[in-house]
Amino acid sequence: MQSTTVAPPPDAAPSQEAGTNRYRAIFLSDIHLGTAGCKAAHLLDFLRHNESDSLYLVGDIIDGWALRSRFFWPQTHNDVIQKVLRKARKGTRVIYIPGNHDEVARQFCGLQFGDVSICAESQHQLLDGRTLWVVHGDLADGVIRHAKWLAHLGDALYDWILWMNRHLNNLRTRLGFNYWSLSQFLKYKVKNAVSFISDFEQVLVREARKRGYDGVICGHIHHAQIRTVDGALYVNDGDWVESLTALVETQEGELRIIVWNTILSPDAPTQHWSDEEQPQPRRQSDDLAQIPA
């Protein structure tokens, strides 16, 4: 079962740490820690209120491209890392799949650090038995693969749009409005961008079918989506720069995209990942990670 309905956060504030939502799996990508555009406070709030048996980090978690040119690392970005490590220590199965912006981590694929498994790709088995290929998705981006200089140029333009977006949303906040993404709005209005998204989906679905999967879960293009493409399931979990979205599989096996554009607990403290002396036993799950040799 799948759902394309974008679900808002719950109206009532959940309790701290334990959270009110428990899922079989949560998928996050394109967080871009280390950039001013990253909505780390929103993501941290999401992580406080949502737990899962498995947590997949589907690439571009830390933006190495941005950090090489200018170091930017506020406390909220550190808090996100602490929160993920704390979840891993308490028994959540955490799989980290590096993307193109954090490609330096790809040299560590097949290793495990702090209860976090680093994989070039993975697989996730849904409750109904279907198996989905989990990959960042930059392999389907011809610009990234064959003209990296153009990708860096586009990244600089994207950063400028995000700068405008921050100032616009600061004004919206003072006027009492929720977060709204100017960059996402512009992307969906440009015909070539829409065509690129369609081509991207087709390439990944074909590759997933070739590898024997029932579909694919990816990130990379900052466009959350759940749909069927040529008989296979295409799922993109979005990002934490523009759309503020996560993909979840519920305990009933339903795939849902959650938008978290409201911070429910703005002043909640973040505990250090090692604060508890005794970690909880790791939960067993039907989900299997594939760590390529």
C-alpha positions as a Python dict, from the first residue, in 0.01 Angstrom:
ca = {
    (1, 'M'): (0, 0, 0),
    (2, 'Q'): (127, 348, -75),
    (3, 'S'): (11, 702, -23),
    (4, 'T'): (96, 1015, -218),
    (5, 'T'): (-83, 1233, 35),
    (6, 'V'): (156, 1472, 203),
    (7, 'A'): (88, 1458, 574),
    (8, 'P'): (143, 1757, 806),
    (9, 'P'): (285, 1721, 1156),
    (10, 'P'): (36, 1622, 1429),
    (11, 'D'): (-163, 1906, 1579),
    (12, 'A'): (-83, 1815, 1938),
    (13, 'A'): (277, 1843, 2056),
    (14, 'P'): (420, 1495, 2118),
    (15, 'S'): (604, 1400, 2436),
    (16, 'Q'): (982, 1447, 2437),
    (17, 'E'): (1230, 1172, 2339),
    (18, 'A'): (974, 890, 2331),
    (19, 'G'): (774, 1061, 2057),
    (20, 'T'): (422, 967, 1954),
    (21, 'N'): (496, 824, 1610),
    (22, 'R'): (663, 485, 1558),
    (23, 'Y'): (743, 361, 1207),
    (24, 'R'): (899, 53, 1050),
    (25, 'A'): (1140, 281, 863),
    (26, 'I'): (1224, 648, 810),
    (27, 'F'): (1415, 776, 505),
    (28, 'L'): (1593, 1113, 505),
    (29, 'S'): (1816, 1267, 241),
    (30, 'D'): (1963, 1594, 120),
    (31, 'I'): (1993, 1749, 464),
    (32, 'H'): (2300, 1951, 360),
    (33, 'L'): (2443, 2009, 706),
    (34, 'G'): (2713, 2273, 680),
    (35, 'T'): (2505, 2514, 471),
    (36, 'A'): (2293, 2810, 574),
    (37, 'G'): (2002, 2668, 374),
    (38, 'C'): (1975, 2355, 588),
    (39, 'K'): (1662, 2354, 806),
    (40, 'A'): (1840, 2174, 1092),
    (41, 'A'): (1601, 2301, 1360),
    (42, 'H'): (1301, 2153, 1176),
    (43, 'L'): (1481, 1822, 1121),
    (44, 'L'): (1588, 1804, 1484),
    (45, 'D'): (1227, 1859, 1590),
    (46, 'F'): (1116, 1583, 1350),
    (47, 'L'): (1374, 1342, 1495),
    (48, 'R'): (1254, 1417, 1849),
    (49, 'H'): (896, 1323, 1766),
    (50, 'N'): (942, 1027, 1534),
    (51, 'E'): (1104, 688, 1600),
    (52, 'S'): (1163, 390, 1373),
    (53, 'D'): (1310, 43, 1362),
    (54, 'S'): (1533, 151, 1072),
    (55, 'L'): (1662, 495, 973),
    (56, 'Y'): (1806, 537, 622),
    (57, 'L'): (2021, 844, 552),
    (58, 'V'): (2002, 858, 173),
    (59, 'G'): (2289, 1090, 81),
    (60, 'D'): (2395, 1455, 96),
    (61, 'I'): (2370, 1452, 474),
    (62, 'I'): (2677, 1674, 518),
    (63, 'D'): (2755, 1918, 236),
    (64, 'G'): (3126, 1870, 172),
    (65, 'W'): (3112, 2094, -136),
    (66, 'A'): (2998, 2390, 75),
    (67, 'L'): (3232, 2321, 367),
    (68, 'R'): (3535, 2321, 137),
    (69, 'S'): (3466, 2682, 36),
    (70, 'R'): (3328, 2820, 364),
    (71, 'F'): (3301, 2660, 706),
    (72, 'F'): (2951, 2690, 851),
    (73, 'W'): (2851, 2467, 1142),
    (74, 'P'): (2605, 2608, 1401),
    (75, 'Q'): (2504, 2416, 1711),
    (76, 'T'): (2179, 2290, 1555),
    (77, 'H'): (2380, 2104, 1290),
    (78, 'N'): (2586, 1938, 1561),
    (79, 'D'): (2263, 1854, 1746),
    (80, 'V'): (2128, 1668, 1441),
    (81, 'I'): (2439, 1447, 1434),
    (82, 'Q'): (2409, 1385, 1809),
    (83, 'K'): (2044, 1291, 1772),
    (84, 'V'): (2111, 1038, 1494),
    (85, 'L'): (2396, 880, 1692),
    (86, 'R'): (2174, 864, 1999),
    (87, 'K'): (1904, 683, 1802),
    (88, 'A'): (2162, 434, 1675),
    (89, 'R'): (2291, 376, 2027),
    (90, 'K'): (1939, 317, 2159),
    (91, 'G'): (1871, 43, 1903),
    (92, 'T'): (1761, 208, 1579),
    (93, 'R'): (1924, 43, 1278),
    (94, 'V'): (2094, 335, 1096),
    (95, 'I'): (2217, 298, 737),
    (96, 'Y'): (2410, 587, 581),
    (97, 'I'): (2434, 598, 199),
    (98, 'P'): (2664, 884, 90),
    (99, 'G'): (2561, 1108, -199),
    (100, 'N'): (2755, 1339, -430),
    (101, 'H'): (2788, 1625, -179),
    (102, 'D'): (2927, 1390, 88),
    (103, 'E'): (3103, 1159, -158),
    (104, 'V'): (3418, 1161, 59),
    (105, 'A'): (3237, 912, 283),
    (106, 'R'): (3208, 662, -4),
    (107, 'Q'): (3561, 543, 68),
    (108, 'F'): (3427, 400, 396),
    (109, 'C'): (3142, 199, 242),
    (110, 'G'): (3124, -146, 399),
    (111, 'L'): (3239, -16, 738),
    (112, 'Q'): (3048, 70, 1054),
    (113, 'F'): (3110, 374, 1275),
    (114, 'G'): (2929, 434, 1604),
    (115, 'D'): (2651, 183, 1526),
    (116, 'V'): (2600, 347, 1185),
    (117, 'S'): (2653, 127, 876),
    (118, 'I'): (2798, 305, 570),
    (119, 'C'): (2683, 154, 239),
    (120, 'A'): (2712, 250, -126),
    (121, 'E'): (2350, 137, -163),
    (122, 'S'): (2100, -67, 33),
    (123, 'Q'): (1766, -242, 4),
    (124, 'H'): (1448, -221, 206),
    (125, 'Q'): (1179, -487, 224),
    (126, 'L'): (829, -351, 269),
    (127, 'L'): (579, -521, 495),
    (128, 'D'): (401, -666, 190),
    (129, 'G'): (724, -834, 75),
    (130, 'R'): (825, -598, -206),
    (131, 'T'): (1194, -511, -211),
    (132, 'L'): (1308, -158, -295),
    (133, 'W'): (1653, -40, -402),
    (134, 'V'): (1776, 244, -176),
    (135, 'V'): (2028, 475, -345),
    (136, 'H'): (2103, 849, -340),
    (137, 'G'): (2035, 886, -712),
    (138, 'D'): (2322, 1096, -846),
    (139, 'L'): (2419, 805, -1073),
    (140, 'A'): (2113, 900, -1284),
    (141, 'D'): (2228, 1263, -1313),
    (142, 'G'): (2433, 1309, -1631),
    (143, 'V'): (2558, 1651, -1520),
    (144, 'I'): (2704, 1508, -1200),
    (145, 'R'): (2864, 1216, -1382),
    (146, 'H'): (3001, 1390, -1692),
    (147, 'A'): (3020, 1767, -1623),
    (148, 'K'): (3094, 1819, -1256),
    (149, 'W'): (3207, 2178, -1315),
    (150, 'L'): (2857, 2258, -1441),
    (151, 'A'): (2710, 2096, -1131),
    (152, 'H'): (2924, 2322, -911),
    (153, 'L'): (2813, 2627, -1110),
    (154, 'G'): (2451, 2527, -1068),
    (155, 'D'): (2515, 2472, -698),
    (156, 'A'): (2640, 2830, -662),
    (157, 'L'): (2326, 2966, -835),
    (158, 'Y'): (2112, 2744, -614),
    (159, 'D'): (2282, 2886, -303),
    (160, 'W'): (2197, 3238, -418),
    (161, 'I'): (1830, 3144, -459),
    (162, 'L'): (1835, 2989, -113),
    (163, 'W'): (1981, 3314, 26),
    (164, 'M'): (1684, 3501, -117),
    (165, 'N'): (1457, 3229, 20),
    (166, 'R'): (1590, 3277, 377),
    (167, 'H'): (1522, 3650, 372),
    (168, 'L'): (1175, 3595, 231),
    (169, 'N'): (1092, 3342, 502),
    (170, 'N'): (1229, 3565, 777),
    (171, 'L'): (971, 3818, 665),
    (172, 'R'): (699, 3550, 648),
    (173, 'T'): (784, 3440, 1003),
    (174, 'R'): (747, 3796, 1133),
    (175, 'L'): (408, 3811, 959),
    (176, 'G'): (299, 3483, 1121),
    (177, 'F'): (320, 3255, 815),
    (178, 'N'): (474, 2907, 795),
    (179, 'Y'): (783, 2821, 590),
    (180, 'W'): (742, 2837, 210),
    (181, 'S'): (1009, 2747, -46),
    (182, 'L'): (1077, 2999, -321),
    (183, 'S'): (1339, 2772, -479),
    (184, 'Q'): (1097, 2482, -496),
    (185, 'F'): (829, 2703, -650),
    (186, 'L'): (1070, 2825, -919),
    (187, 'K'): (1191, 2472, -992),
    (188, 'Y'): (840, 2343, -1062),
    (189, 'K'): (768, 2639, -1291),
    (190, 'V'): (1067, 2576, -1517),
    (191, 'K'): (987, 2338, -1803),
    (192, 'N'): (1343, 2198, -1831),
    (193, 'A'): (1350, 2120, -1460),
    (194, 'V'): (1025, 1926, -1487),
    (195, 'S'): (1165, 1734, -1785),
    (196, 'F'): (1484, 1655, -1591),
    (197, 'I'): (1284, 1516, -1299),
    (198, 'S'): (1087, 1290, -1534),
    (199, 'D'): (1405, 1160, -1701),
    (200, 'F'): (1566, 1105, -1362),
    (201, 'E'): (1273, 893, -1248),
    (202, 'Q'): (1277, 683, -1565),
    (203, 'V'): (1651, 610, -1540),
    (204, 'L'): (1634, 500, -1177),
    (205, 'V'): (1326, 284, -1227),
    (206, 'R'): (1485, 108, -1524),
    (207, 'E'): (1800, 42, -1324),
    (208, 'A'): (1602, -86, -1025),
    (209, 'R'): (1408, -329, -1246),
    (210, 'K'): (1733, -443, -1412),
    (211, 'R'): (1871, -526, -1066),
    (212, 'G'): (1559, -726, -978),
    (213, 'Y'): (1392, -480, -741),
    (214, 'D'): (1025, -382, -726),
    (215, 'G'): (1112, -14, -715),
    (216, 'V'): (1352, 249, -590),
    (217, 'I'): (1383, 492, -297),
    (218, 'C'): (1612, 788, -362),
    (219, 'G'): (1683, 1155, -299),
    (220, 'H'): (1914, 1396, -487),
    (221, 'I'): (1666, 1613, -678),
    (222, 'H'): (1485, 1764, -376),
    (223, 'H'): (1143, 1659, -505),
    (224, 'A'): (938, 1435, -275),
    (225, 'Q'): (725, 1189, -469),
    (226, 'I'): (554, 851, -444),
    (227, 'R'): (427, 713, -774),
    (228, 'T'): (433, 417, -1010),
    (229, 'V'): (659, 447, -1316),
    (230, 'D'): (640, 175, -1583),
    (231, 'G'): (495, -70, -1333),
    (232, 'A'): (763, -9, -1067),
    (233, 'L'): (746, 201, -752),
    (234, 'Y'): (939, 530, -761),
    (235, 'V'): (983, 704, -426),
    (236, 'N'): (1181, 1020, -350),
    (237, 'D'): (1206, 1131, 12),
    (238, 'G'): (1266, 1500, -68),
    (239, 'D'): (1504, 1717, 133),
    (240, 'W'): (1559, 1945, 434),
    (241, 'V'): (1648, 2257, 238),
    (242, 'E'): (1336, 2320, 31),
    (243, 'S'): (1053, 2077, 99),
    (244, 'L'): (1129, 1968, 461),
    (245, 'T'): (1007, 1616, 396),
    (246, 'A'): (1071, 1263, 517),
    (247, 'L'): (954, 930, 381),
    (248, 'V'): (814, 678, 630),
    (249, 'E'): (681, 327, 618),
    (250, 'T'): (409, 288, 880),
    (251, 'Q'): (362, -20, 1097),
    (252, 'E'): (82, -116, 855),
    (253, 'G'): (321, -105, 558),
    (254, 'E'): (197, 222, 407),
    (255, 'L'): (451, 458, 250),
    (256, 'R'): (386, 822, 334),
    (257, 'I'): (564, 1152, 276),
    (258, 'I'): (560, 1374, 584),
    (259, 'V'): (610, 1751, 563),
    (260, 'W'): (755, 1897, 886),
    (261, 'N'): (738, 2272, 831),
    (262, 'T'): (636, 2360, 1188),
    (263, 'I'): (865, 2323, 1491),
    (264, 'L'): (658, 2173, 1773),
    (265, 'S'): (919, 2195, 2051),
    (266, 'P'): (1153, 2485, 1975),
    (267, 'D'): (1327, 2492, 2314),
    (268, 'A'): (1375, 2119, 2374),
    (269, 'P'): (1731, 2027, 2482),
    (270, 'T'): (1944, 1780, 2287),
    (271, 'Q'): (2115, 1510, 2490),
    (272, 'H'): (2462, 1386, 2402),
    (273, 'W'): (2457, 1058, 2214),
    (274, 'S'): (2649, 880, 2496),
    (275, 'D'): (2450, 1015, 2794),
    (276, 'E'): (2287, 679, 2871),
    (277, 'E'): (2527, 418, 3004),
    (278, 'Q'): (2323, 116, 2895),
    (279, 'P'): (2202, 112, 2533),
    (280, 'Q'): (1879, -66, 2456),
    (281, 'P'): (1903, -392, 2258),
    (282, 'R'): (1878, -341, 1884),
    (283, 'R'): (1531, -413, 1746),
    (284, 'Q'): (1503, -696, 1497),
    (285, 'S'): (1344, -604, 1168),
    (286, 'D'): (1252, -767, 843),
    (287, 'D'): (1444, -494, 664),
    (288, 'L'): (1779, -611, 527),
    (289, 'A'): (2067, -384, 434),
    (290, 'Q'): (2280, -482, 139),
    (291, 'I'): (2641, -376, 188),
    (292, 'P'): (2825, -413, -141),
    (293, 'A'): (3167, -580, -128),
}
